[in-house]
């Protein structure tokens, strides 16, 4: 029943979209911040 609601209803699909978006943002921000933390002081970036 829960899987049906998640994949076949409008509120389920919006929830699934929000879950995917949050996971993608977490991956992107962890990659970006790790990259910024490994820079040398004074080095410029194109953020």
C-alpha positions in Angstrom: 0.0 0.0 0.0 2.8 2.5 0.9 4.7 1.7 -2.3 1.6 2.1 -4.4 1.0 5.5 -2.8 4.6 6.5 -3.4 4.7 5.6 -7.1 1.1 6.1 -8.3 -0.3 9.1 -6.6 0.4 12.8 -7.1 1.4 13.4 -3.5 3.6 10.3 -3.6 5.4 11.4 -6.7 6.0 14.9 -5.3 7.4 13.3 -2.1 9.7 11.0 -4.2 10.9 14.1 -6.1 11.6 15.9 -2.8 13.5 12.9 -1.5 15.6 12.6 -4.7 16.3 16.4 -4.6 17.5 16.3 -1.0 19.8 13.4 -1.7 21.2 15.1 -4.8 21.8 18.4 -2.9 23.6 16.5 -0.2 25.9 14.8 -2.7 26.6 18.1 -4.5 27.2 20.1 -1.4 29.5 17.5 0.1 31.5 17.4 -3.1 31.7 21.2 -3.4 32.6 21.9 0.3 35.2 19.1 0.2 36.7 20.8 -2.8 36.7 24.2 -1.1 38.3 22.8 2.1 41.2 21.3 0.2 42.1 24.6 -1.5 45.2 26.4 -0.4 44.7 29.8 1.4 44.4 32.7 -1.0 43.6 30.5 -4.0 40.6 31.8 -5.9 37.7 29.8 -7.1 34.9 30.1 -9.6 31.9 29.4 -7.3 
